[in-house]
Amino acid sequence: MSPSIERAAWPIERLGDAAAALAQHLGSTFTQPPAGTPPTDADAWALTRWLESLEATLHITFHPVEPSLSRLGPVLTHPLPSLALLHTPQGRRVLVILRATGRCLALLAPDGRRIEVDRHAAEDTLAHAALTAAARHIEPLLDLAAVPPRRRAATRRALLEDWLGEQPVAQLWRVRIAAAAPVRQQAAHVHLPRLVSLIAIAFAAYQLLFLASWWALGESAFAGHLDAGWIAAWTLVLLSSAPFLQASSWLQGHVSIAVARLLKSRLLRGSLAVDPDRLKHEGIGHQIGRVIEAETFELLSLNGGFLGLLALFQLPAAATVLALGPGGAVQVLALLAWSALTGLSALRFYRARAAWSHRALRLTHDTIERMVGNRTRLLQQPEAAWHHDEDRDLAAVAEAAARMDQRDVVMRAVIPRGWLVLGVASLLPTVIEQRISTARIAIALGGVLLAYQAFYLLSQSLTQILTAHVSWTLVRDLFHAGAAPPLTLPLCPDEDPARNAVVSDAHGDPPPDLTEAPPGDPPTDLTETPPADAPAAQMPPAAQMPPAAQMPLAAQLPPSAPVLLEATNLAFRYPDRAAPVLDQCSLTIAHRDRILLCGSSGGGKSTLASLLAGLREPQEGTLLLAGLDRPTLGHEAWRRRVVLVPQFHENHVFTASFAFNLLVGRRWPAHDEDYRAAETVCHGLGLGKLLERMPGGLMEMVGEAGWRLSHGERSRMFVARAILQSPRVLILDECFGALDPQNVLRCLDYVAQQDCSLILISHP
Ligand SMILES: Nc1ncnc2c1ncn2[C@@H]1O[C@H](COP(=O)(O)OP(=O)(O)OP(=O)(O)O)[C@@H](O)[C@H]1O
């Protein structure tokens, strides 16, 4: 390692400080510096989880990158700053990479200094371990081939790249400002205030030069001495205004891209943060309508804003010219009156646009619903009724659209042209009553034309801004939801990646208190009569839910078994329902319990499962996992431990590789051991034959556009996906309904072998 890299390296214990320093560099103004140190000997995956736990505090995000040797160079020259992990004989260190400049990298040292280091030296240092291992094989090859010394370095590099292939050789985390960071902070990060000020200055300069050019030409023409010199001066001034216009357009492009990126990432984050029940309740059509409205907002708010900015410069300029002209105060008053009328007309347009938008959104929603249910409609509904409601809905939207178009025409066509008539008319009395020189009439007309241009821009701008505002009202809750802190919370003591070795690799019993190992119970075979410590619980109808003490769900723990999951007096009611689905529901689950949950349809089994898995919040009662409630443990940490496989219709096959579908909850991109674990689980659940049948094996594309998995194959894939997350509590909600008896027994046997507590929801 070169001395400069040595000086710039942070000890791994100060990873939090390094992240905070980088956050400051990105403009993040956090109030609390990160406390604590990363877990000792944590691997890259655990370090990523630890860094993610800082995201809420530092307002930045960390994206792990594991480049191969050939990709390391481009990764280091990426415009985003990053953290990089160094392996040195003295232990692990961290580099804070601010940016790449030519052949150098700018690093931030622990003492706050910026140190420039050679990029290639940094590459070699980061990939040192992999390079040293590969060099043992490469050097003899170079000797054998008698590569001349001057070509040795290049040949070595080429051979190393070939030898190491796609194997990751370094660990970096790209850092960017979080989508959830305060808007002001994000705007400052992309230099928005500075860019907008520059646009305003460029507009103002353009406007002044434009006015000056015509003023000079008019003055000389009406004074009767228009010669080549004046025309040349006019041309020069006019030409010199062009770069300002060009600059403002260029800056507008920059602002548009920056704002669009911020908006999109915030909306995307918001859409993931919204309560899933609410999203479901609103329907797919509503969400698609929102996406369209978000596009509209993005497009029109920026364009309208720029036009409005231009109009704001032109209106006062026109008022000044009119005030200096023969019309004076009368024309200025006319200008003010017309501006007020423009405001009124804009308000009418806004109302019409809002009414249309809400109807159109409703129509999008209904259309999508009809498309999704089209097959059922065609099969089950009489043909005469197919388009019954559609015609009525379309007529309502068309009516709202006609009203909006009328008001749009008033804004875009009547407002600017109406001003021309009013402006000239307001000049007439002065011209008739007094003898005014042609030059002064020309000035007044120039003012009227300038105001015409301003009203033209203003009407365009107002229609766009108001349309954008209507769209904003439809997407703002998503935007605000995106400001919620990330769900990731501090890494817990049991975040041991070794645990991810899954099923066949699991060593000993994982501790229910998340730190200590409990006495291990032998796995229970669910295919036989449940043993005394794993009773099949009968779920009564919600209305007859018994009080806590007699709750049949309560697992009968052996006296020594420590409690893993404990629910006390849980109550839950859906927002639009009067009666609670769950009331006074209590249960305790110990490590390796096997629980069969039965009950009448609609009795609340799935609802209880969603509460236990942290998908819904109980309205009353307490729910503890190893003695910790959800806010303390962290929402994501909870979900990683209590994993629910929902009912078939609630689960999803992504249009991606089979491997991705299996490993999405575990780690992606996956490592070799993840693929091996996926294969093990697939074979355990009887999916081995499917892997053989699919030409691409684990890498076969599945989903709507790929290999169409059968109902039973999908159900088992969903179960495999959950097992691969190495849960502490696995909840299977009617997962084996589509399987033949032989496969049901095989799958039950396999899930019963898992090193976790198991809740099986099933109809007897
Ligand atoms: N999002 C929701 N909004 C309103 N009511 C709901 C919602 N989801 C479920 N319910 C109602 O809550 C009750 C319990 O539903 P739940 O799905 O938990 O029952 P279940 O015992 O799992 O039924 P099944 O065995 O038929 O799957 C049902 O009456 C259901 O209609």
PDBQT file of the ligand as one rigid body, heavy atoms in Angstrom, charges set to zero:
ROOT
HETATM    1  N1  LIG A 801     -58.296  -5.553   3.844  1.00  0.00    +0.000 N 
HETATM    2  C1  LIG A 801     -59.453  -5.925   4.423  1.00  0.00    +0.000 A 
HETATM    3  N2  LIG A 801     -60.404  -5.018   4.658  1.00  0.00    +0.000 NA
HETATM    4  C2  LIG A 801     -61.551  -5.372   5.265  1.00  0.00    +0.000 A 
HETATM    5  N3  LIG A 801     -61.833  -6.619   5.682  1.00  0.00    +0.000 NA
HETATM    6  C3  LIG A 801     -60.916  -7.572   5.475  1.00  0.00    +0.000 A 
HETATM    7  C4  LIG A 801     -59.676  -7.271   4.850  1.00  0.00    +0.000 A 
HETATM    8  N4  LIG A 801     -58.963  -8.417   4.776  1.00  0.00    +0.000 NA
HETATM    9  C5  LIG A 801     -59.710  -9.372   5.352  1.00  0.00    +0.000 A 
HETATM   10  N5  LIG A 801     -60.875  -8.864   5.762  1.00  0.00    +0.000 N 
HETATM   11  C6  LIG A 801     -61.952  -9.582   6.437  1.00  0.00    +0.000 C 
HETATM   12  O1  LIG A 801     -61.453 -10.013   7.705  1.00  0.00    +0.000 OA
HETATM   13  C7  LIG A 801     -61.963 -11.283   8.018  1.00  0.00    +0.000 C 
HETATM   14  C8  LIG A 801     -60.804 -12.232   8.346  1.00  0.00    +0.000 C 
HETATM   15  O2  LIG A 801     -60.086 -12.449   7.149  1.00  0.00    +0.000 OA
HETATM   16  P1  LIG A 801     -58.875 -13.469   7.092  1.00  0.00    +0.000 P 
HETATM   17  O3  LIG A 801     -58.350 -13.444   5.709  1.00  0.00    +0.000 OA
HETATM   18  O4  LIG A 801     -57.932 -13.127   8.183  1.00  0.00    +0.000 OA
HETATM   19  O5  LIG A 801     -59.596 -14.845   7.409  1.00  0.00    +0.000 OA
HETATM   20  P2  LIG A 801     -59.048 -16.332   7.308  1.00  0.00    +0.000 P 
HETATM   21  O6  LIG A 801     -59.341 -16.978   8.611  1.00  0.00    +0.000 OA
HETATM   22  O7  LIG A 801     -57.622 -16.335   6.879  1.00  0.00    +0.000 OA
HETATM   23  O8  LIG A 801     -59.963 -16.891   6.156  1.00  0.00    +0.000 OA
HETATM   24  P3  LIG A 801     -59.688 -18.071   5.078  1.00  0.00    +0.000 P 
HETATM   25  O9  LIG A 801     -59.528 -19.348   5.851  1.00  0.00    +0.000 OA
HETATM   26  O10 LIG A 801     -60.900 -18.065   4.252  1.00  0.00    +0.000 OA
HETATM   27  O11 LIG A 801     -58.444 -17.685   4.321  1.00  0.00    +0.000 OA
HETATM   28  C9  LIG A 801     -62.794 -11.732   6.840  1.00  0.00    +0.000 C 
HETATM   29  O12 LIG A 801     -64.150 -11.512   7.135  1.00  0.00    +0.000 OA
HETATM   30  C10 LIG A 801     -62.351 -10.857   5.706  1.00  0.00    +0.000 C 
HETATM   31  O13 LIG A 801     -63.405 -10.610   4.805  1.00  0.00    +0.000 OA
ENDROOT
TORSDOF 0
